[in-house]
Amino acid sequence: MRHTLLMFDVDLTLVDAAGAGQVAMLTAGHEVCGEGFTFQGVSFGGRLDPLIFADATVGCDYTEAEGVQRHDAFRSAYIRDFEQLLARNGRSIKPLPGIPELLDTLRIRAQDEGDVMLGLLTGNYAQTAKLKIEAAGLRRDWFTLGCFGDEADSRPGLTELAMQRYAEQTGTPAQPGRVVIIGDTQHDVACAKAHGCTAFAVATGRLSADELRDAGADIVVDDLSDPTPLFDLIGN
Ligand SMILES: [Mg+2]
């Protein structure tokens, strides 16, 4: 494996979407499923969007086939509603501290030295991940690999997919010891540890640095405004 593969989560790791995603999701859910769609008791942080949909529609009592059909309709409506919301109020989405500078350094290094590869590993759908990233002034095409919420049944499944895609793209198998999962929740930590990868946690979300340490993160930082611990890990 020639690269260190750095897989970034999106929400509260790269960007703070200020709840815009949830607003658009709720609008889309009500459009497609009616008032039975509710976020009451549903947890969000670090979870896959299709699983959030499944939890939000528990009271709708859909058959499996209905659930699949409604989920497809929901995803389309959510992407459309989110795009419209951003067109009205896109400036509310901001990158987290240090992220633009860090990604600038890493993408240039990926190009010039070729020893790192950047990717996205997120519970978002591919389209909403792109919308969030670009609304925050970052670019989707800086990330060579992307693994998204509807591409596996669980977050650890996305880690497995990332390693598979790395192998397909480069012709060399991914070594877990050279895969770093960067995220803000216990789910990001768990999906790294499930496959022997390094869990690099940022306390820019709802969990404190101590909670992320307790969840088993290998490295924890308050934010990436000082990326020294990341560069110590991947080499300068
Ligand atoms: Mg997150």
py3Dmol code that shows the C-alpha trace and the ligand (Angstrom):
import py3Dmol

protein = """\
ATOM      1  CA  MET A   1       0.000   0.000   0.000  1.00  0.00           C
ATOM      2  CA  ARG A   2       1.646   3.186  -1.260  1.00  0.00           C
ATOM      3  CA  HIS A   3      -0.671   5.663   0.464  1.00  0.00           C
ATOM      4  CA  THR A   4      -1.952   6.488   3.879  1.00  0.00           C
ATOM      5  CA  LEU A   5      -5.678   6.586   3.240  1.00  0.00           C
ATOM      6  CA  LEU A   6      -7.424   9.384   5.150  1.00  0.00           C
ATOM      7  CA  MET A   7     -11.205   8.917   5.233  1.00  0.00           C
ATOM      8  CA  PHE A   8     -13.078  11.983   6.502  1.00  0.00           C
ATOM      9  CA  ASP A   9     -16.556  12.126   7.951  1.00  0.00           C
ATOM     10  CA  VAL A  10     -18.592  15.156   6.761  1.00  0.00           C
ATOM     11  CA  ASP A  11     -20.990  16.506   9.427  1.00  0.00           C
ATOM     12  CA  LEU A  12     -19.202  18.192  12.347  1.00  0.00           C
ATOM     13  CA  THR A  13     -15.860  16.883  11.097  1.00  0.00           C
ATOM     14  CA  LEU A  14     -15.399  18.829   7.852  1.00  0.00           C
ATOM     15  CA  VAL A  15     -18.444  21.103   7.989  1.00  0.00           C
ATOM     16  CA  ASP A  16     -21.086  22.458  10.328  1.00  0.00           C
ATOM     17  CA  ALA A  17     -24.332  22.490   8.360  1.00  0.00           C
ATOM     18  CA  ALA A  18     -26.144  24.166  11.282  1.00  0.00           C
ATOM     19  CA  GLY A  19     -28.965  21.617  11.177  1.00  0.00           C
ATOM     20  CA  ALA A  20     -29.884  22.437   7.556  1.00  0.00           C
ATOM     21  CA  GLY A  21     -29.790  18.762   6.605  1.00  0.00           C
ATOM     22  CA  GLN A  22     -32.297  17.845   9.312  1.00  0.00           C
ATOM     23  CA  VAL A  23     -34.646  20.651   8.282  1.00  0.00           C
ATOM     24  CA  ALA A  24     -34.663  19.443   4.668  1.00  0.00           C
ATOM     25  CA  MET A  25     -34.999  15.809   5.791  1.00  0.00           C
ATOM     26  CA  LEU A  26     -38.056  16.597   7.876  1.00  0.00           C
ATOM     27  CA  THR A  27     -39.709  18.516   5.024  1.00  0.00           C
ATOM     28  CA  ALA A  28     -38.996  15.650   2.617  1.00  0.00           C
ATOM     29  CA  GLY A  29     -40.168  13.052   5.146  1.00  0.00           C
ATOM     30  CA  HIS A  30     -43.490  14.803   5.627  1.00  0.00           C
ATOM     31  CA  GLU A  31     -43.939  15.175   1.850  1.00  0.00           C
ATOM     32  CA  VAL A  32     -43.328  11.501   1.186  1.00  0.00           C
ATOM     33  CA  CYS A  33     -44.621   9.792   4.363  1.00  0.00           C
ATOM     34  CA  GLY A  34     -47.000  12.303   5.932  1.00  0.00           C
ATOM     35  CA  GLU A  35     -47.152  13.124   9.632  1.00  0.00           C
ATOM     36  CA  GLY A  36     -46.146   9.573  10.595  1.00  0.00           C
ATOM     37  CA  PHE A  37     -42.577  10.632   9.803  1.00  0.00           C
ATOM     38  CA  THR A  38     -41.096  11.936  13.050  1.00  0.00           C
ATOM     39  CA  PHE A  39     -37.661  12.626  14.512  1.00  0.00           C
ATOM     40  CA  GLN A  40     -38.898  12.069  18.051  1.00  0.00           C
ATOM     41  CA  GLY A  41     -36.409   9.760  19.782  1.00  0.00           C
ATOM     42  CA  VAL A  42     -34.278   9.422  16.623  1.00  0.00           C
ATOM     43  CA  SER A  43     -30.514   9.845  16.997  1.00  0.00           C
ATOM     44  CA  PHE A  44     -28.477  11.415  14.188  1.00  0.00           C
ATOM     45  CA  GLY A  45     -24.785  11.871  14.925  1.00  0.00           C
ATOM     46  CA  GLY A  46     -22.601   9.492  12.954  1.00  0.00           C
ATOM     47  CA  ARG A  47     -25.522   7.423  11.673  1.00  0.00           C
ATOM     48  CA  LEU A  48     -26.387   6.441   8.105  1.00  0.00           C
ATOM     49  CA  ASP A  49     -29.170   8.443   6.458  1.00  0.00           C
ATOM     50  CA  PRO A  50     -31.180   5.343   5.416  1.00  0.00           C
ATOM     51  CA  LEU A  51     -31.129   4.159   9.064  1.00  0.00           C
ATOM     52  CA  ILE A  52     -32.339   7.581  10.234  1.00  0.00           C
ATOM     53  CA  PHE A  53     -35.155   7.259   7.676  1.00  0.00           C
ATOM     54  CA  ALA A  54     -36.013   3.779   8.973  1.00  0.00           C
ATOM     55  CA  ASP A  55     -36.173   5.046  12.579  1.00  0.00           C
ATOM     56  CA  ALA A  56     -38.242   8.097  11.590  1.00  0.00           C
ATOM     57  CA  THR A  57     -40.826   5.899   9.844  1.00  0.00           C
ATOM     58  CA  VAL A  58     -41.192   3.171  12.476  1.00  0.00           C
ATOM     59  CA  GLY A  59     -44.728   4.416  13.192  1.00  0.00           C
ATOM     60  CA  CYS A  60     -45.717   4.218   9.508  1.00  0.00           C
ATOM     61  CA  ASP A  61     -45.761   0.396   9.572  1.00  0.00           C
ATOM     62  CA  TYR A  62     -44.553   0.004   5.987  1.00  0.00           C
ATOM     63  CA  THR A  63     -44.048  -3.436   4.500  1.00  0.00           C
ATOM     64  CA  GLU A  64     -40.474  -4.063   3.392  1.00  0.00           C
ATOM     65  CA  ALA A  65     -41.285  -3.268  -0.246  1.00  0.00           C
ATOM     66  CA  GLU A  66     -43.161  -0.099   0.720  1.00  0.00           C
ATOM     67  CA  GLY A  67     -40.261   0.945   2.929  1.00  0.00           C
ATOM     68  CA  VAL A  68     -37.821   0.591   0.027  1.00  0.00           C
ATOM     69  CA  GLN A  69     -40.070   2.539  -2.314  1.00  0.00           C
ATOM     70  CA  ARG A  70     -40.693   5.336   0.206  1.00  0.00           C
ATOM     71  CA  HIS A  71     -37.003   5.534   1.010  1.00  0.00           C
ATOM     72  CA  ASP A  72     -36.173   6.056  -2.676  1.00  0.00           C
ATOM     73  CA  ALA A  73     -38.810   8.796  -2.913  1.00  0.00           C
ATOM     74  CA  PHE A  74     -37.574  10.340   0.347  1.00  0.00           C
ATOM     75  CA  ARG A  75     -33.955  10.429  -0.839  1.00  0.00           C
ATOM     76  CA  SER A  76     -34.923  12.256  -4.055  1.00  0.00           C
ATOM     77  CA  ALA A  77     -37.155  14.721  -2.188  1.00  0.00           C
ATOM     78  CA  TYR A  78     -34.495  15.332   0.468  1.00  0.00           C
ATOM     79  CA  ILE A  79     -31.767  16.060  -2.098  1.00  0.00           C
ATOM     80  CA  ARG A  80     -34.078  18.458  -3.943  1.00  0.00           C
ATOM     81  CA  ASP A  81     -35.296  20.185  -0.754  1.00  0.00           C
ATOM     82  CA  PHE A  82     -31.774  20.505   0.578  1.00  0.00           C
ATOM     83  CA  GLU A  83     -30.556  22.058  -2.665  1.00  0.00           C
ATOM     84  CA  GLN A  84     -33.399  24.580  -2.518  1.00  0.00           C
ATOM     85  CA  LEU A  85     -32.686  25.357   1.127  1.00  0.00           C
ATOM     86  CA  LEU A  86     -29.020  26.001   0.317  1.00  0.00           C
ATOM     87  CA  ALA A  87     -29.945  28.241  -2.595  1.00  0.00           C
ATOM     88  CA  ARG A  88     -31.871  30.382  -0.100  1.00  0.00           C
ATOM     89  CA  ASN A  89     -29.480  30.170   2.836  1.00  0.00           C
ATOM     90  CA  GLY A  90     -26.247  28.408   1.806  1.00  0.00           C
ATOM     91  CA  ARG A  91     -23.991  30.659   3.830  1.00  0.00           C
ATOM     92  CA  SER A  92     -25.044  29.012   7.065  1.00  0.00           C
ATOM     93  CA  ILE A  93     -22.792  26.035   6.200  1.00  0.00           C
ATOM     94  CA  LYS A  94     -19.234  26.536   7.375  1.00  0.00           C
ATOM     95  CA  PRO A  95     -16.051  24.489   7.429  1.00  0.00           C
ATOM     96  CA  LEU A  96     -14.800  23.509  10.903  1.00  0.00           C
ATOM     97  CA  PRO A  97     -11.669  25.256  12.261  1.00  0.00           C
ATOM     98  CA  GLY A  98      -8.496  24.479  10.319  1.00  0.00           C
ATOM     99  CA  ILE A  99     -10.226  22.299   7.710  1.00  0.00           C
ATOM    100  CA  PRO A 100      -9.680  24.462   4.583  1.00  0.00           C
ATOM    101  CA  GLU A 101      -5.968  24.876   5.395  1.00  0.00           C
ATOM    102  CA  LEU A 102      -5.538  21.181   6.242  1.00  0.00           C
ATOM    103  CA  LEU A 103      -7.247  19.995   3.056  1.00  0.00           C
ATOM    104  CA  ASP A 104      -5.182  22.425   0.988  1.00  0.00           C
ATOM    105  CA  THR A 105      -1.987  20.956   2.392  1.00  0.00           C
ATOM    106  CA  LEU A 106      -3.163  17.361   2.036  1.00  0.00           C
ATOM    107  CA  ARG A 107      -4.522  17.613  -1.509  1.00  0.00           C
ATOM    108  CA  ILE A 108      -1.307  19.241  -2.731  1.00  0.00           C
ATOM    109  CA  ARG A 109       0.691  16.529  -0.965  1.00  0.00           C
ATOM    110  CA  ALA A 110      -1.547  13.850  -2.529  1.00  0.00           C
ATOM    111  CA  GLN A 111      -0.812  15.323  -5.942  1.00  0.00           C
ATOM    112  CA  ASP A 112       2.891  16.064  -5.573  1.00  0.00           C
ATOM    113  CA  GLU A 113       4.163  13.305  -3.305  1.00  0.00           C
ATOM    114  CA  GLY A 114       1.447  10.706  -3.798  1.00  0.00           C
ATOM    115  CA  ASP A 115       1.836   9.221  -0.322  1.00  0.00           C
ATOM    116  CA  VAL A 116      -1.619  10.152   0.949  1.00  0.00           C
ATOM    117  CA  MET A 117      -5.067   9.638  -0.525  1.00  0.00           C
ATOM    118  CA  LEU A 118      -8.140  11.524   0.663  1.00  0.00           C
ATOM    119  CA  GLY A 119     -11.620  10.077   0.913  1.00  0.00           C
ATOM    120  CA  LEU A 120     -15.067  10.644   2.374  1.00  0.00           C
ATOM    121  CA  LEU A 121     -16.721   8.143   4.681  1.00  0.00           C
ATOM    122  CA  THR A 122     -20.086   9.503   5.741  1.00  0.00           C
ATOM    123  CA  GLY A 123     -23.660   8.589   6.579  1.00  0.00           C
ATOM    124  CA  ASN A 124     -24.827  11.197   4.052  1.00  0.00           C
ATOM    125  CA  TYR A 125     -26.108  10.338   0.602  1.00  0.00           C
ATOM    126  CA  ALA A 126     -23.470  11.131  -2.044  1.00  0.00           C
ATOM    127  CA  GLN A 127     -25.399  14.119  -3.370  1.00  0.00           C
ATOM    128  CA  THR A 128     -26.036  15.784  -0.003  1.00  0.00           C
ATOM    129  CA  ALA A 129     -22.413  15.197   1.052  1.00  0.00           C
ATOM    130  CA  LYS A 130     -21.320  17.062  -2.080  1.00  0.00           C
ATOM    131  CA  LEU A 131     -23.816  19.872  -1.488  1.00  0.00           C
ATOM    132  CA  LYS A 132     -22.648  20.339   2.115  1.00  0.00           C
ATOM    133  CA  ILE A 133     -18.954  20.262   1.231  1.00  0.00           C
ATOM    134  CA  GLU A 134     -19.277  22.714  -1.637  1.00  0.00           C
ATOM    135  CA  ALA A 135     -21.544  25.077   0.347  1.00  0.00           C
ATOM    136  CA  ALA A 136     -18.704  25.289   2.883  1.00  0.00           C
ATOM    137  CA  GLY A 137     -16.236  26.316   0.156  1.00  0.00           C
ATOM    138  CA  LEU A 138     -14.519  22.900  -0.070  1.00  0.00           C
ATOM    139  CA  ARG A 139     -14.501  20.672  -3.162  1.00  0.00           C
ATOM    140  CA  ARG A 140     -15.803  17.174  -3.663  1.00  0.00           C
ATOM    141  CA  ASP A 141     -13.118  16.371  -6.218  1.00  0.00           C
ATOM    142  CA  TRP A 142     -10.360  16.779  -3.613  1.00  0.00           C
ATOM    143  CA  PHE A 143     -11.499  13.374  -2.315  1.00  0.00           C
ATOM    144  CA  THR A 144     -10.468  10.467  -4.493  1.00  0.00           C
ATOM    145  CA  LEU A 145     -12.643   7.892  -2.701  1.00  0.00           C
ATOM    146  CA  GLY A 146     -16.208   8.268  -1.470  1.00  0.00           C
ATOM    147  CA  CYS A 147     -18.307   5.878   0.617  1.00  0.00           C
ATOM    148  CA  PHE A 148     -21.824   7.071   1.402  1.00  0.00           C
ATOM    149  CA  GLY A 149     -24.757   6.279   3.678  1.00  0.00           C
ATOM    150  CA  ASP A 150     -26.762   4.199   1.209  1.00  0.00           C
ATOM    151  CA  GLU A 151     -23.822   2.080   0.053  1.00  0.00           C
ATOM    152  CA  ALA A 152     -23.675  -0.273   3.055  1.00  0.00           C
ATOM    153  CA  ASP A 153     -25.961  -1.478   5.828  1.00  0.00           C
ATOM    154  CA  SER A 154     -23.757  -0.128   8.611  1.00  0.00           C
ATOM    155  CA  ARG A 155     -20.886   2.277   9.138  1.00  0.00           C
ATOM    156  CA  PRO A 156     -18.327  -0.527   9.565  1.00  0.00           C
ATOM    157  CA  GLY A 157     -19.613  -1.772   6.198  1.00  0.00           C
ATOM    158  CA  LEU A 158     -18.510   1.566   4.718  1.00  0.00           C
ATOM    159  CA  THR A 159     -14.982   1.057   6.059  1.00  0.00           C
ATOM    160  CA  GLU A 160     -14.870  -2.319   4.347  1.00  0.00           C
ATOM    161  CA  LEU A 161     -16.135  -0.716   1.127  1.00  0.00           C
ATOM    162  CA  ALA A 162     -13.462   1.998   1.349  1.00  0.00           C
ATOM    163  CA  MET A 163     -10.730  -0.632   1.555  1.00  0.00           C
ATOM    164  CA  GLN A 164     -12.244  -2.583  -1.346  1.00  0.00           C
ATOM    165  CA  ARG A 165     -12.416   0.541  -3.500  1.00  0.00           C
ATOM    166  CA  TYR A 166      -8.851   1.468  -2.606  1.00  0.00           C
ATOM    167  CA  ALA A 167      -7.701  -1.948  -3.792  1.00  0.00           C
ATOM    168  CA  GLU A 168      -9.710  -1.645  -7.025  1.00  0.00           C
ATOM    169  CA  GLN A 169      -8.382   1.831  -7.798  1.00  0.00           C
ATOM    170  CA  THR A 170      -4.733   1.220  -7.011  1.00  0.00           C
ATOM    171  CA  GLY A 171      -4.327  -2.500  -7.665  1.00  0.00           C
ATOM    172  CA  THR A 172      -2.842  -3.002  -4.186  1.00  0.00           C
ATOM    173  CA  PRO A 173      -4.722  -4.232  -1.119  1.00  0.00           C
ATOM    174  CA  ALA A 174      -5.443  -1.747   1.655  1.00  0.00           C
ATOM    175  CA  GLN A 175      -3.586  -2.370   4.910  1.00  0.00           C
ATOM    176  CA  PRO A 176      -5.797  -1.469   7.885  1.00  0.00           C
ATOM    177  CA  GLY A 177      -2.774  -0.004   9.695  1.00  0.00           C
ATOM    178  CA  ARG A 178      -2.518   2.628   6.973  1.00  0.00           C
ATOM    179  CA  VAL A 179      -6.202   3.577   6.933  1.00  0.00           C
ATOM    180  CA  VAL A 180      -7.209   6.490   9.179  1.00  0.00           C
ATOM    181  CA  ILE A 181     -10.871   7.215   9.882  1.00  0.00           C
ATOM    182  CA  ILE A 182     -11.395  10.836  10.949  1.00  0.00           C
ATOM    183  CA  GLY A 183     -14.696  11.651  12.617  1.00  0.00           C
ATOM    184  CA  ASP A 184     -16.552  13.232  15.522  1.00  0.00           C
ATOM    185  CA  THR A 185     -18.685  10.423  16.985  1.00  0.00           C
ATOM    186  CA  GLN A 186     -18.412   7.023  18.658  1.00  0.00           C
ATOM    187  CA  HIS A 187     -19.713   5.519  15.392  1.00  0.00           C
ATOM    188  CA  ASP A 188     -16.701   6.874  13.473  1.00  0.00           C
ATOM    189  CA  VAL A 189     -14.424   5.377  16.125  1.00  0.00           C
ATOM    190  CA  ALA A 190     -16.234   2.027  16.041  1.00  0.00           C
ATOM    191  CA  CYS A 191     -16.139   1.716  12.250  1.00  0.00           C
ATOM    192  CA  ALA A 192     -12.362   2.210  12.338  1.00  0.00           C
ATOM    193  CA  LYS A 193     -11.772  -0.262  15.167  1.00  0.00           C
ATOM    194  CA  ALA A 194     -14.037  -2.898  13.561  1.00  0.00           C
ATOM    195  CA  HIS A 195     -11.471  -3.257  10.775  1.00  0.00           C
ATOM    196  CA  GLY A 196      -8.220  -2.574  12.639  1.00  0.00           C
ATOM    197  CA  CYS A 197      -7.909   0.958  11.236  1.00  0.00           C
ATOM    198  CA  THR A 198      -6.786   4.030  13.167  1.00  0.00           C
ATOM    199  CA  ALA A 199      -9.559   6.074  14.782  1.00  0.00           C
ATOM    200  CA  PHE A 200      -8.645   9.765  14.741  1.00  0.00           C
ATOM    201  CA  ALA A 201     -11.376  11.673  16.563  1.00  0.00           C
ATOM    202  CA  VAL A 202     -12.171  15.379  16.512  1.00  0.00           C
ATOM    203  CA  ALA A 203     -14.201  16.864  19.360  1.00  0.00           C
ATOM    204  CA  THR A 204     -15.949  19.341  17.048  1.00  0.00           C
ATOM    205  CA  GLY A 205     -19.305  17.570  17.344  1.00  0.00           C
ATOM    206  CA  ARG A 206     -21.541  16.678  20.270  1.00  0.00           C
ATOM    207  CA  LEU A 207     -19.050  14.389  22.039  1.00  0.00           C
ATOM    208  CA  SER A 208     -16.283  15.690  24.286  1.00  0.00           C
ATOM    209  CA  ALA A 209     -12.656  14.657  23.888  1.00  0.00           C
ATOM    210  CA  ASP A 210     -13.032  12.439  26.978  1.00  0.00           C
ATOM    211  CA  GLU A 211     -16.114  10.707  25.575  1.00  0.00           C
ATOM    212  CA  LEU A 212     -14.280  10.018  22.312  1.00  0.00           C
ATOM    213  CA  ARG A 213     -11.317   8.622  24.253  1.00  0.00           C
ATOM    214  CA  ASP A 214     -13.697   6.411  26.243  1.00  0.00           C
ATOM    215  CA  ALA A 215     -15.188   5.218  22.934  1.00  0.00           C
ATOM    216  CA  GLY A 216     -11.738   3.880  22.033  1.00  0.00           C
ATOM    217  CA  ALA A 217     -10.309   6.551  19.726  1.00  0.00           C
ATOM    218  CA  ASP A 218      -6.568   6.175  19.134  1.00  0.00           C
ATOM    219  CA  ILE A 219      -6.000   9.928  18.859  1.00  0.00           C
ATOM    220  CA  VAL A 220      -8.315  12.745  19.959  1.00  0.00           C
ATOM    221  CA  VAL A 221      -7.971  16.455  19.186  1.00  0.00           C
ATOM    222  CA  ASP A 222     -10.221  19.392  20.105  1.00  0.00           C
ATOM    223  CA  ASP A 223     -10.234  20.466  16.454  1.00  0.00           C
ATOM    224  CA  LEU A 224      -7.894  20.490  13.461  1.00  0.00           C
ATOM    225  CA  SER A 225      -6.756  24.117  13.730  1.00  0.00           C
ATOM    226  CA  ASP A 226      -3.464  22.578  14.843  1.00  0.00           C
ATOM    227  CA  PRO A 227      -3.085  19.453  12.669  1.00  0.00           C
ATOM    228  CA  THR A 228       0.258  18.424  14.238  1.00  0.00           C
ATOM    229  CA  PRO A 229      -1.118  15.152  15.724  1.00  0.00           C
ATOM    230  CA  LEU A 230      -2.389  14.123  12.282  1.00  0.00           C
ATOM    231  CA  PHE A 231       0.938  14.876  10.616  1.00  0.00           C
ATOM    232  CA  ASP A 232       2.777  13.063  13.418  1.00  0.00           C
ATOM    233  CA  LEU A 233       0.649  10.052  12.549  1.00  0.00           C
ATOM    234  CA  ILE A 234       1.054  10.132   8.766  1.00  0.00           C
ATOM    235  CA  GLY A 235       4.606  11.515   8.682  1.00  0.00           C
ATOM    236  CA  ASN A 236       5.608  15.038   7.739  1.00  0.00           C
TER     237      ASN A 236
END
"""
ligand_1 = """\
1
MG
Mg -20.109 13.490 11.969
"""
view = py3Dmol.view(width=600, height=400)
view.addModel(protein, "pdb")
view.setStyle({"model": 0}, {"cartoon": {"style": "trace"}})
view.addModel(ligand_1, "xyz")
view.setStyle({"model": 1}, {"stick": {}})
view.zoomTo()
view.show()
